[in-house]
Amino acid sequence: MDFSFNPTELGSWIFYIIVFSMIYWPVVAAMCVGLIVAAVLRKRWFIIIFAVPLALIALSFITLMLM
């Protein structure tokens, strides 16, 4: 079975998000927990510290999917 990413199909996005989140899940989980705690504490700097790496991880997912 040959699978290639097609950005117009939702199934392709779901497949790659699942696969890449399985690889990065400890980092993603830690960043999400940190972001939630920062939001609860309403600390702007903590939100920025945790949101920027999450955005970079999301960009890496998108970059890898579009290759």
ABEGO torsion letter per residue (X at the ends): XBBBBBAABAAAAAAAAAAAAAAAAAAAAAAAAAAAAAAAAGBAAAAAAAAAAAAAAAAAAAAAAAX
